[in-house]
């Protein structure tokens, strides 16, 4: 048992914030776990959370808004480096990556967190009107197929030695895990399936017990 209620932060600058709140609350209910879900917009909040979810949205916008508060990026980066669980979906995974590029414009100048040892290609499946949904295999969350919602989705083009590949689509890496970090190229918060969020919550609980 954990000795007190956990606090789960959801980065609240832009993107699928409410959808992630709903998915987290759904997973908490199934796991019969009490938690505080907090929308994170200020650096002072970072030290009060037990895990951070970085939602899908527009990674360049999220990066810019984080950078407005000079110590926020470093606070997040340090907490994750110290073992705080984090999950990034689509743009959130890009934010966690060590490097991101776009096949059209090349290297991006985004200020990434760099905790997740991957290289990401943005918009790898095309632009907004190339978005799609498809069932994918993700043994990490169970045998039942997961509905991957891909919206201007990135792919992982390179992984470090400590990164576990969780799922591939047509030979492209679309979900990874590295110790306390989960990253997905798709939007699990839009799938009406809270298994990824449940796994993230379990990471938080396991870390809290240490």
FIDOBA-910159 format. One record per atom (N, C-alpha, C): atom name; x, y, z. Coordinates in steps of 0.02 Angstrom, whole numbers. Atoms other than C-alpha are relative to their C-alpha. Layout:
# FIDOBA-910159
+-------+--------+--------+--------+
| atome |      x |      y |      z |
+-------+--------+--------+--------+
|    CA |      X |      Y |      Z |
...
+-------+--------+--------+--------+
//
This chain:
# FIDOBA-910159
+-------+--------+--------+--------+
| atome |      x |      y |      z |
+-------+--------+--------+--------+
|     N |     42 |    -60 |      0 |
|    CA |      0 |      0 |      0 |
|     C |     43 |     62 |      0 |
|     N |    -35 |    -64 |     -4 |
|    CA |     55 |    178 |    -30 |
|     C |    -28 |     39 |     59 |
|     N |     19 |    -31 |    -64 |
|    CA |     51 |    288 |    124 |
|     C |    -44 |     62 |     -9 |
|     N |     43 |    -58 |     10 |
|    CA |    -40 |    435 |     45 |
|     C |    -22 |      3 |    -73 |
|     N |     28 |     -8 |     67 |
|    CA |   -138 |    488 |   -107 |
|     C |     52 |     26 |    -48 |
|     N |    -47 |    -23 |     51 |
|    CA |    -39 |    510 |   -266 |
|     C |    -28 |     60 |    -37 |
|     N |     20 |    -58 |     40 |
|    CA |    -42 |    668 |   -371 |
|     C |     28 |    -10 |    -71 |
|     N |    -19 |      9 |     69 |
|    CA |    -39 |    649 |   -560 |
|     C |     -8 |     66 |    -37 |
|     N |      2 |    -63 |     36 |
|    CA |      5 |    801 |   -662 |
|     C |    -10 |    -11 |    -75 |
|     N |      9 |      0 |     73 |
|    CA |    -53 |    834 |   -840 |
|     C |     21 |     69 |    -24 |
|     N |    -24 |    -63 |     25 |
|    CA |     43 |    969 |   -932 |
|     C |    -57 |     37 |    -36 |
|     N |     62 |    -31 |     20 |
|    CA |    -91 |   1097 |   -965 |
|     C |      6 |     62 |    -45 |
|     N |     -8 |    -58 |     44 |
|    CA |    -28 |   1218 |  -1097 |
|     C |    -42 |     -4 |    -63 |
|     N |     34 |      6 |     65 |
|    CA |   -106 |   1148 |  -1256 |
|     C |     -7 |    -74 |    -15 |
|     N |      8 |     70 |     22 |
|    CA |   -173 |    987 |  -1330 |
|     C |    -58 |    -35 |     34 |
|     N |     55 |     42 |    -24 |
|    CA |   -283 |    844 |  -1271 |
|     C |      0 |     -5 |     76 |
|     N |     -5 |     -2 |    -73 |
|    CA |   -288 |    896 |  -1089 |
|     C |    -60 |    -34 |     32 |
|     N |     61 |     28 |    -31 |
|    CA |   -469 |    856 |  -1043 |
|     C |     -7 |    -74 |    -16 |
|     N |      5 |     70 |     19 |
|    CA |   -463 |    692 |  -1139 |
|     C |     46 |    -43 |     44 |
|     N |    -45 |     36 |    -43 |
|    CA |   -313 |    639 |  -1035 |
|     C |    -24 |     -2 |     72 |
|     N |     31 |      0 |    -67 |
|    CA |   -399 |    691 |   -873 |
|     C |    -52 |    -56 |      4 |
|     N |     52 |     51 |      1 |
|    CA |   -545 |    580 |   -921 |
|     C |     30 |    -71 |      1 |
|     N |    -31 |     66 |      4 |
|    CA |   -432 |    432 |   -966 |
|     C |     34 |    -19 |     65 |
|     N |    -33 |     13 |    -65 |
|    CA |   -332 |    448 |   -805 |
|     C |    -53 |    -17 |     53 |
|     N |     53 |     12 |    -49 |
|    CA |   -491 |    457 |   -700 |
|     C |    -33 |    -68 |    -11 |
|     N |     29 |     65 |     17 |
|    CA |   -563 |    306 |   -791 |
|     C |     46 |    -57 |     24 |
|     N |    -48 |     52 |    -21 |
|    CA |   -405 |    204 |   -759 |
|     C |      5 |     -4 |     76 |
|     N |     -2 |     -1 |    -73 |
|    CA |   -399 |    258 |   -576 |
|     C |    -60 |    -37 |     29 |
|     N |     61 |     33 |    -24 |
|    CA |   -578 |    199 |   -552 |
|     C |      6 |    -76 |     -8 |
|     N |     -7 |     72 |     12 |
|    CA |   -540 |     28 |   -629 |
|     C |     51 |    -31 |     48 |
|     N |    -52 |     25 |    -45 |
|    CA |   -384 |     11 |   -521 |
|     C |    -18 |      9 |     73 |
|     N |     22 |    -15 |    -68 |
|    CA |   -481 |     69 |   -367 |
|     C |     54 |     37 |     40 |
|     N |    -53 |    -41 |    -30 |
|    CA |   -348 |    199 |   -329 |
|     C |    -24 |     73 |      5 |
|     N |     16 |    -71 |     -8 |
|    CA |   -375 |    373 |   -259 |
|     C |     60 |     42 |    -19 |
|     N |    -55 |    -44 |     21 |
|    CA |   -272 |    513 |   -334 |
|     C |    -27 |     70 |    -12 |
|     N |     14 |    -68 |     20 |
|    CA |   -268 |    699 |   -363 |
|     C |     26 |      8 |    -71 |
|     N |    -21 |    -14 |     69 |
|    CA |   -262 |    748 |   -547 |
|     C |      6 |     76 |     -7 |
|     N |    -14 |    -72 |      0 |
|    CA |   -181 |    919 |   -568 |
|     C |     23 |     23 |    -69 |
|     N |    -22 |    -29 |     64 |
|    CA |   -164 |   1026 |   -724 |
|     C |     61 |     44 |     15 |
|     N |    -64 |    -32 |    -14 |
|    CA |     16 |   1087 |   -729 |
|     C |     13 |     57 |    -50 |
|     N |    -14 |    -59 |     42 |
|    CA |     49 |   1263 |   -795 |
|     C |     56 |     44 |     28 |
|     N |    -51 |    -41 |    -33 |
|    CA |    178 |   1332 |   -673 |
|     C |     56 |    -44 |     27 |
|     N |    -57 |     39 |    -22 |
|    CA |    352 |   1275 |   -627 |
|     C |     -4 |    -19 |     74 |
|     N |      5 |     14 |    -71 |
|    CA |    310 |   1283 |   -441 |
|     C |    -41 |    -63 |     15 |
|     N |     41 |     60 |    -10 |
|    CA |    189 |   1138 |   -466 |
|     C |     39 |    -65 |     -9 |
|     N |    -36 |     61 |     20 |
|    CA |    320 |   1016 |   -529 |
|     C |     22 |    -42 |     59 |
|     N |    -24 |     38 |    -57 |
|    CA |    388 |    966 |   -359 |
|     C |    -56 |    -31 |     42 |
|     N |     57 |     25 |    -39 |
|    CA |    213 |    925 |   -295 |
|     C |    -35 |    -58 |    -34 |
|     N |     33 |     55 |     36 |
|    CA |    171 |    787 |   -420 |
|     C |     42 |    -63 |      3 |
|     N |    -33 |     66 |     -1 |
|    CA |    213 |    601 |   -426 |
|     C |     10 |    -29 |    -69 |
|     N |     -8 |     22 |     70 |
|    CA |    201 |    581 |   -615 |
|     C |    -27 |     55 |    -45 |
|     N |     20 |    -53 |     47 |
|    CA |    181 |    691 |   -768 |
|     C |    -19 |    -30 |    -67 |
|     N |     22 |     21 |     67 |
|    CA |     81 |    659 |   -926 |
|     C |      5 |     60 |    -46 |
|     N |     -7 |    -53 |     50 |
|    CA |    128 |    763 |  -1078 |
|     C |    -46 |    -17 |    -58 |
|     N |     52 |     19 |     47 |
|    CA |    -23 |    765 |  -1195 |
|     C |     19 |     13 |    -73 |
|     N |     -5 |    -16 |     70 |
|    CA |    -39 |    763 |  -1382 |
|     C |    -25 |     69 |    -14 |
|     N |     18 |    -68 |     18 |
|    CA |    -57 |    930 |  -1467 |
|     C |     48 |     25 |    -53 |
|     N |    -49 |    -28 |     46 |
|    CA |     67 |   1042 |  -1558 |
|     C |     65 |     10 |     38 |
|     N |    -61 |      2 |    -40 |
|    CA |    243 |   1010 |  -1498 |
|     C |     38 |     66 |      0 |
|     N |    -36 |    -64 |      2 |
|    CA |    315 |   1176 |  -1556 |
|     C |    -33 |     51 |     47 |
|     N |     35 |    -45 |    -45 |
|    CA |    180 |   1271 |  -1459 |
|     C |     15 |    -19 |     72 |
|     N |    -13 |     23 |    -69 |
|    CA |    203 |   1165 |  -1302 |
|     C |     71 |     18 |     20 |
|     N |    -70 |    -15 |    -14 |
|    CA |    392 |   1187 |  -1313 |
|     C |      9 |     75 |     15 |
|     N |     -5 |    -73 |     -9 |
|    CA |    375 |   1377 |  -1330 |
|     C |    -29 |     22 |     66 |
|     N |     33 |    -20 |    -62 |
|    CA |    255 |   1391 |  -1184 |
|     C |     38 |    -23 |     62 |
|     N |    -42 |     22 |    -55 |
|    CA |    366 |   1287 |  -1071 |
|     C |     59 |     47 |      9 |
|     N |    -60 |    -42 |     -2 |
|    CA |    514 |   1397 |  -1116 |
|     C |    -12 |     70 |     28 |
|     N |     16 |    -66 |    -27 |
|    CA |    423 |   1555 |  -1062 |
|     C |     19 |      5 |     74 |
|     N |    -21 |      3 |    -70 |
|    CA |    452 |   1501 |   -882 |
|     C |     70 |    -30 |      2 |
|     N |    -70 |     19 |     11 |
|    CA |    641 |   1491 |   -877 |
|     C |     21 |    -63 |     37 |
|     N |    -22 |     58 |    -38 |
|    CA |    654 |   1356 |   -744 |
|     C |    -46 |    -60 |     -8 |
|     N |     47 |     55 |      4 |
|    CA |    507 |   1247 |   -795 |
|     C |     28 |    -60 |    -37 |
|     N |    -29 |     55 |     38 |
|    CA |    595 |   1144 |   -927 |
|     C |     50 |    -40 |     41 |
|     N |    -51 |     33 |    -40 |
|    CA |    740 |   1106 |   -811 |
|     C |    -30 |    -36 |     60 |
|     N |     33 |     33 |    -57 |
|    CA |    624 |   1065 |   -666 |
|     C |    -31 |    -66 |    -21 |
|     N |     30 |     61 |     26 |
|    CA |    528 |    938 |   -771 |
|     C |     55 |    -51 |    -16 |
|     N |    -55 |     43 |     21 |
|    CA |    688 |    866 |   -844 |
|     C |     33 |    -33 |     61 |
|     N |    -34 |     27 |    -59 |
|    CA |    767 |    846 |   -672 |
|     C |    -43 |    -50 |     37 |
|     N |     44 |     47 |    -35 |
|    CA |    615 |    764 |   -592 |
|     C |     -4 |    -67 |    -36 |
|     N |      2 |     63 |     38 |
|    CA |    605 |    636 |   -733 |
|     C |     67 |    -36 |      6 |
|     N |    -66 |     30 |     -8 |
|    CA |    793 |    606 |   -722 |
|     C |      7 |    -33 |     68 |
|     N |     -3 |     27 |    -68 |
|    CA |    770 |    574 |   -536 |
|     C |    -47 |    -59 |     11 |
|     N |     42 |     59 |     -4 |
|    CA |    643 |    438 |   -574 |
|     C |    -75 |     11 |     -2 |
|     N |     72 |    -12 |      3 |
|    CA |    474 |    524 |   -581 |
|     C |    -28 |    -28 |    -66 |
|     N |     29 |     27 |     61 |
|    CA |    366 |    427 |   -706 |
|     C |    -30 |     55 |    -45 |
|     N |     28 |    -46 |     49 |
|    CA |    315 |    519 |   -865 |
|     C |    -27 |    -39 |    -59 |
|     N |     27 |     29 |     61 |
|    CA |    208 |    476 |  -1015 |
|     C |    -14 |     56 |    -49 |
|     N |     12 |    -48 |     52 |
|    CA |    207 |    572 |  -1177 |
|     C |    -36 |    -31 |    -59 |
|     N |     38 |     26 |     56 |
|    CA |     79 |    547 |  -1315 |
|     C |      6 |     48 |    -59 |
|     N |     -8 |    -39 |     62 |
|    CA |    114 |    608 |  -1493 |
|     C |     47 |     59 |     12 |
|     N |    -42 |    -58 |    -14 |
|    CA |    178 |    786 |  -1463 |
|     C |     37 |     -7 |     66 |
|     N |    -32 |     11 |    -65 |
|    CA |    215 |    736 |  -1284 |
|     C |     61 |    -45 |     -6 |
|     N |    -58 |     43 |     12 |
|    CA |    331 |    598 |  -1345 |
|     C |     56 |     39 |    -33 |
|     N |    -50 |    -43 |     32 |
|    CA |    419 |    724 |  -1457 |
|     C |     35 |     42 |     52 |
|     N |    -29 |    -42 |    -52 |
|    CA |    445 |    836 |  -1306 |
|     C |     49 |    -39 |     44 |
|     N |    -44 |     41 |    -42 |
|    CA |    525 |    692 |  -1209 |
|     C |     63 |    -23 |    -36 |
|     N |    -55 |     29 |     41 |
|    CA |    642 |    642 |  -1352 |
|     C |     64 |     41 |      6 |
|     N |    -65 |    -34 |      1 |
|    CA |    826 |    684 |  -1366 |
|     C |      8 |     42 |    -63 |
|     N |     -8 |    -37 |     63 |
|    CA |    809 |    742 |  -1546 |
|     C |    -63 |     -9 |    -42 |
|     N |     57 |      4 |     45 |
|    CA |    669 |    781 |  -1669 |
|     C |     17 |     35 |    -65 |
|     N |     -9 |    -32 |     65 |
|    CA |    671 |    820 |  -1854 |
|     C |    -62 |    -10 |    -42 |
|     N |     56 |      3 |     47 |
|    CA |    548 |    845 |  -1995 |
|     C |     30 |    -13 |    -69 |
|     N |    -29 |     17 |     65 |
|    CA |    579 |    768 |  -2166 |
|     C |     -3 |     58 |    -50 |
|     N |      6 |    -58 |     45 |
|    CA |    524 |    931 |  -2248 |
|     C |     48 |     56 |     19 |
|     N |    -40 |    -57 |    -22 |
|    CA |    612 |   1062 |  -2142 |
|     C |     66 |    -20 |     33 |
|     N |    -62 |     23 |    -32 |
|    CA |    750 |    954 |  -2067 |
|     C |     -2 |      6 |     75 |
|     N |     -5 |     -5 |    -73 |
|    CA |    809 |    983 |  -1889 |
|     C |    -47 |     55 |     25 |
|     N |     41 |    -50 |    -33 |
|    CA |    687 |   1072 |  -1776 |
|     C |     41 |     36 |     52 |
|     N |    -36 |    -39 |    -51 |
|    CA |    742 |   1206 |  -1654 |
|     C |    -38 |      0 |     66 |
|     N |     38 |      5 |    -62 |
|    CA |    625 |   1149 |  -1517 |
|     C |     46 |    -13 |     59 |
|     N |    -34 |     15 |    -63 |
|    CA |    686 |   1147 |  -1338 |
|     C |    -32 |    -62 |     30 |
|     N |     27 |     63 |    -24 |
|    CA |    656 |    964 |  -1298 |
|     C |     26 |    -16 |     70 |
|     N |    -22 |     20 |    -67 |
|    CA |    669 |    883 |  -1127 |
|     C |     60 |    -47 |     -3 |
|     N |    -58 |     43 |     11 |
|    CA |    786 |    746 |  -1189 |
|     C |      7 |    -58 |     48 |
|     N |     -6 |     56 |    -47 |
|    CA |    748 |    617 |  -1054 |
|     C |     -6 |    -68 |    -33 |
|     N |     13 |     63 |     34 |
|    CA |    694 |    484 |  -1177 |
|     C |     49 |     -8 |    -58 |
|     N |    -56 |      9 |     46 |
|    CA |    838 |    413 |  -1279 |
|     C |    -24 |    -25 |    -68 |
|     N |     26 |     16 |     66 |
|    CA |    753 |    416 |  -1448 |
|     C |      9 |     60 |    -47 |
|     N |      4 |    -51 |     52 |
|    CA |    757 |    512 |  -1612 |
|     C |    -68 |     -7 |    -33 |
|     N |     68 |      0 |     26 |
|    CA |    588 |    561 |  -1681 |
|     C |     -5 |     38 |    -65 |
|     N |     17 |    -36 |     62 |
|    CA |    529 |    607 |  -1855 |
|     C |    -72 |     25 |      7 |
|     N |     66 |    -29 |     -6 |
|    CA |    382 |    726 |  -1844 |
|     C |    -41 |    -10 |    -64 |
|     N |     46 |      4 |     58 |
|    CA |    229 |    709 |  -1958 |
|     C |     20 |    -56 |    -48 |
|     N |    -27 |     53 |     41 |
|    CA |    298 |    544 |  -2020 |
|     C |    -53 |    -35 |    -43 |
|     N |     54 |     31 |     37 |
|    CA |    128 |    481 |  -2079 |
|     C |    -38 |     50 |    -44 |
|     N |     33 |    -52 |     39 |
|    CA |     81 |    645 |  -2162 |
|     C |    -31 |     54 |     44 |
|     N |     29 |    -58 |    -34 |
|    CA |    -16 |    801 |  -2115 |
|     C |    -70 |    -17 |     27 |
|     N |     63 |      9 |    -35 |
|    CA |   -186 |    827 |  -2034 |
|     C |    -49 |    -45 |    -38 |
|     N |     49 |     40 |     38 |
|    CA |   -291 |    754 |  -2175 |
|     C |     24 |    -70 |    -16 |
|     N |    -25 |     69 |      7 |
|    CA |   -181 |    598 |  -2175 |
|     C |    -10 |    -39 |     65 |
|     N |     12 |     33 |    -64 |
|    CA |   -237 |    555 |  -1997 |
|     C |    -43 |    -63 |    -10 |
|     N |     35 |     64 |      8 |
|    CA |   -305 |    380 |  -1971 |
|     C |     -3 |    -37 |     67 |
|     N |      4 |     45 |    -58 |
|    CA |   -354 |    247 |  -1844 |
|     C |     12 |    -71 |    -24 |
|     N |    -12 |     69 |     18 |
|    CA |   -295 |     67 |  -1845 |
|     C |     15 |    -40 |     63 |
|     N |    -14 |     43 |    -57 |
|    CA |   -282 |    -80 |  -1726 |
|     C |     74 |    -20 |     -1 |
|     N |    -70 |     19 |     -5 |
|    CA |   -106 |   -116 |  -1664 |
|     C |     10 |    -48 |     58 |
|     N |    -18 |     46 |    -53 |
|    CA |    -25 |   -250 |  -1558 |
|     C |     46 |     35 |     50 |
|     N |    -42 |    -29 |    -52 |
|    CA |     45 |   -191 |  -1392 |
|     C |      2 |    -50 |     58 |
|     N |     -2 |     50 |    -53 |
|    CA |     93 |   -341 |  -1283 |
|     C |      9 |     30 |     70 |
|     N |    -12 |    -35 |    -63 |
|    CA |    144 |   -219 |  -1145 |
|     C |    -64 |     12 |     39 |
|     N |     63 |    -15 |    -34 |
|    CA |    -39 |   -181 |  -1108 |
|     C |    -49 |    -59 |     -3 |
|     N |     43 |     58 |      4 |
|    CA |   -113 |   -353 |  -1149 |
|     C |     -7 |    -28 |    -70 |
|     N |      7 |     35 |     63 |
|    CA |   -164 |   -471 |  -1287 |
|     C |    -50 |     34 |    -47 |
|     N |     52 |    -32 |     42 |
|    CA |   -314 |   -370 |  -1348 |
|     C |     30 |     58 |    -40 |
|     N |    -24 |    -54 |     42 |
|    CA |   -277 |   -255 |  -1494 |
|     C |    -20 |     69 |     27 |
|     N |     12 |    -68 |    -23 |
|    CA |   -267 |    -68 |  -1458 |
|     C |    -15 |     44 |    -60 |
|     N |     17 |    -45 |     55 |
|    CA |   -349 |     64 |  -1567 |
|     C |     49 |     59 |      0 |
|     N |    -47 |    -55 |      6 |
|    CA |   -208 |    179 |  -1621 |
|     C |    -31 |     57 |    -39 |
|     N |     26 |    -60 |     33 |
|    CA |   -268 |    355 |  -1662 |
|     C |     60 |     43 |    -19 |
|     N |    -60 |    -33 |     25 |
|    CA |   -134 |    435 |  -1771 |
|     C |    -20 |     66 |    -33 |
|     N |     16 |    -67 |     25 |
|    CA |   -151 |    624 |  -1798 |
|     C |     65 |     38 |     -9 |
|     N |    -64 |    -32 |     14 |
|    CA |     -3 |    706 |  -1884 |
|     C |     56 |    -34 |     41 |
|     N |    -39 |     38 |    -48 |
|    CA |     90 |    569 |  -1795 |
|     C |     74 |     -4 |    -17 |
|     N |    -71 |     12 |     10 |
|    CA |    278 |    553 |  -1772 |
|     C |     14 |    -75 |     -1 |
|     N |    -25 |     68 |    -11 |
|    CA |    378 |    392 |  -1778 |
|     C |     69 |      5 |     33 |
|     N |    -67 |      4 |    -30 |
|    CA |    532 |    340 |  -1681 |
|     C |     47 |    -32 |    -50 |
|     N |    -47 |     25 |     51 |
|    CA |    676 |    319 |  -1802 |
|     C |     63 |    -31 |     29 |
|     N |    -59 |     29 |    -32 |
|    CA |    811 |    272 |  -1677 |
|     C |    -12 |     -4 |     75 |
|     N |      7 |      9 |    -72 |
|    CA |    814 |    205 |  -1499 |
|     C |     67 |    -15 |     31 |
|     N |    -60 |     15 |    -38 |
|    CA |    952 |    199 |  -1369 |
|     C |     -3 |    -71 |     28 |
|     N |     -5 |     69 |    -23 |
|    CA |   1009 |     37 |  -1289 |
|     C |    -47 |    -16 |     58 |
|     N |     45 |     12 |    -57 |
|    CA |    896 |     60 |  -1137 |
|     C |    -73 |      8 |    -16 |
|     N |     69 |    -12 |     20 |
|    CA |    737 |     87 |  -1237 |
|     C |    -32 |    -64 |    -25 |
|     N |     38 |     59 |     21 |
|    CA |    609 |    -52 |  -1256 |
|     C |    -53 |     21 |    -51 |
|     N |     51 |    -13 |     50 |
|    CA |    503 |    -52 |  -1414 |
|     C |    -64 |    -37 |     19 |
|     N |     64 |     29 |    -21 |
|    CA |    322 |    -81 |  -1364 |
|     C |    -45 |    -18 |    -59 |
|     N |     44 |     13 |     56 |
|    CA |    237 |    -74 |  -1534 |
|     C |     28 |     29 |    -64 |
|     N |    -19 |    -24 |     66 |
|    CA |    270 |    -56 |  -1720 |
|     C |    -60 |     -3 |    -46 |
|     N |     51 |      0 |     52 |
|    CA |    158 |    -15 |  -1867 |
|     C |     34 |      4 |    -67 |
|     N |    -32 |      3 |     65 |
|    CA |    215 |    -65 |  -2040 |
|     C |     76 |     10 |      5 |
|     N |    -72 |     -4 |     -9 |
|    CA |    392 |    -81 |  -1975 |
|     C |     25 |     64 |     32 |
|     N |    -19 |    -64 |    -32 |
|    CA |    390 |     92 |  -1893 |
|     C |    -16 |     -3 |     74 |
|     N |      8 |      1 |    -73 |
|    CA |    412 |    111 |  -1705 |
|     C |    -49 |     54 |     21 |
|     N |     52 |    -48 |    -19 |
|    CA |    258 |    192 |  -1629 |
|     C |    -13 |      2 |     76 |
|     N |      6 |     -3 |    -73 |
|    CA |    273 |    156 |  -1441 |
|     C |     63 |    -28 |     31 |
|     N |    -63 |     20 |    -33 |
|    CA |    422 |    141 |  -1324 |
|     C |     -7 |      9 |     75 |
|     N |     -5 |     -9 |    -72 |
|    CA |    467 |    127 |  -1141 |
|     C |     74 |      0 |     19 |
|     N |    -68 |     -2 |    -27 |
|    CA |    627 |    175 |  -1052 |
|     C |     -5 |     12 |     75 |
|     N |      4 |     -5 |    -73 |
|    CA |    627 |    139 |   -866 |
|     C |    -65 |     33 |     22 |
|     N |     58 |    -34 |    -27 |
|    CA |    505 |    268 |   -795 |
|     C |    -39 |     41 |    -51 |
|     N |     30 |    -41 |     52 |
|    CA |    452 |    341 |   -963 |
|     C |    -36 |    -43 |    -52 |
|     N |     37 |     31 |     54 |
|    CA |    318 |    286 |  -1087 |
|     C |    -12 |     53 |    -54 |
|     N |     13 |    -46 |     55 |
|    CA |    304 |    366 |  -1259 |
|     C |    -40 |    -34 |    -55 |
|     N |     40 |     27 |     55 |
|    CA |    173 |    339 |  -1395 |
|     C |     -6 |     51 |    -56 |
|     N |      9 |    -44 |     57 |
|    CA |    161 |    410 |  -1570 |
|     C |    -73 |     16 |    -12 |
|     N |     72 |     -7 |      9 |
|    CA |    -28 |    393 |  -1563 |
|     C |    -30 |     31 |     63 |
|     N |     37 |    -33 |    -54 |
|    CA |   -161 |    464 |  -1446 |
|     C |    -42 |    -51 |     39 |
|     N |     42 |     48 |    -38 |
|    CA |   -217 |    333 |  -1318 |
|     C |    -58 |     34 |     36 |
|     N |     55 |    -36 |    -34 |
|    CA |   -324 |    467 |  -1235 |
|     C |    -62 |      7 |    -44 |
|     N |     57 |     -5 |     47 |
|    CA |   -436 |    465 |  -1391 |
|     C |    -26 |    -69 |    -20 |
|     N |     16 |     67 |     23 |
|    CA |   -452 |    276 |  -1403 |
|     C |    -58 |    -32 |     38 |
|     N |     51 |     30 |    -43 |
|    CA |   -588 |    248 |  -1271 |
|     C |     26 |    -66 |     30 |
|     N |    -34 |     58 |    -27 |
|    CA |   -464 |    124 |  -1195 |
|     C |     54 |     26 |     46 |
|     N |    -45 |    -32 |    -49 |
|    CA |   -373 |    171 |  -1035 |
|     C |     58 |    -43 |     22 |
|     N |    -53 |     46 |    -23 |
|    CA |   -245 |     30 |  -1029 |
|     C |     68 |     33 |      4 |
|     N |    -64 |    -35 |     -5 |
|    CA |    -96 |    141 |  -1067 |
|     C |      2 |     45 |     62 |
|     N |      3 |    -43 |    -59 |
|    CA |   -151 |    264 |   -933 |
|     C |      4 |    -42 |     64 |
|     N |     -6 |     44 |    -58 |
|    CA |   -170 |    118 |   -813 |
|     C |     72 |    -21 |     12 |
|     N |    -71 |     17 |     -7 |
|    CA |      9 |     64 |   -847 |
|     C |     40 |     58 |     28 |
|     N |    -34 |    -60 |    -25 |
|    CA |     67 |    242 |   -817 |
|     C |    -13 |      9 |     75 |
|     N |     17 |     -6 |    -71 |
|    CA |    -25 |    247 |   -651 |
|     C |     38 |    -52 |     41 |
|     N |    -37 |     52 |    -36 |
|    CA |     56 |     82 |   -600 |
|     C |     74 |     18 |      7 |
|     N |    -69 |    -24 |     -6 |
|    CA |    227 |    157 |   -638 |
|     C |      7 |     49 |     58 |
|     N |     -1 |    -50 |    -53 |
|    CA |    186 |    301 |   -521 |
|     C |     -4 |    -34 |     68 |
|     N |      8 |     36 |    -64 |
|    CA |    129 |    183 |   -383 |
|     C |     64 |    -37 |     19 |
|     N |    -62 |     37 |    -13 |
|    CA |    283 |     74 |   -400 |
|     C |     56 |     47 |     22 |
|     N |    -52 |    -48 |    -18 |
|    CA |    395 |    227 |   -392 |
|     C |    -12 |     29 |     69 |
|     N |     18 |    -28 |    -66 |
|    CA |    301 |    293 |   -240 |
|     C |     19 |    -47 |     57 |
|     N |    -16 |     50 |    -51 |
|    CA |    336 |    132 |   -147 |
|     C |     75 |     -4 |     16 |
|     N |    -72 |      6 |     -9 |
|    CA |    524 |    150 |   -166 |
|     C |     24 |     40 |     61 |
+-------+--------+--------+--------+
//
